[in-house]
Amino acid sequence: KKYEKKKGDNGALRDEKYFRELYTAFANVKERFSDKIMISADDVTLRTIPLGGANVYIYNSRRNTLRLGTKADISKGGEVFVRMVYADAIDIVVIER
């Protein structure tokens, strides 16, 4: 696996892209830790997402519903949509299929 290089083990985006105001990603959770997740959209590059104060939501694609969740709802192997601002995770949507 290739790791990004900015801010610990995340980064490999060019500085002007990594530190831009808004960053979004739809990816699979490859690793889950107490304070961060590692995601990959292409199974080649891992991106570290700090959990910090992120809001967590659960989207049920069968029922087309969205509800509040917790960080405990994020699990290895799951799909997530992440919205970050200046490298801080703001919203994480866990996708239920």
WOKA-V23435 format. One record per helix or strand. SS is the DSSP state (H for helix, E for strand). FROM is the first residue (numbers start at 1). LEN is the number of residues. Records with the same first field share a line. If there is no record, write none. Layout:
BEGIN
SS = FROM-LEN  FROM-LEN
END
This chain:
BEGIN
E = 2-2  22-11  36-5  45-6  55-6  65-4  79-7  88-9
H = 15-4  71-3
END
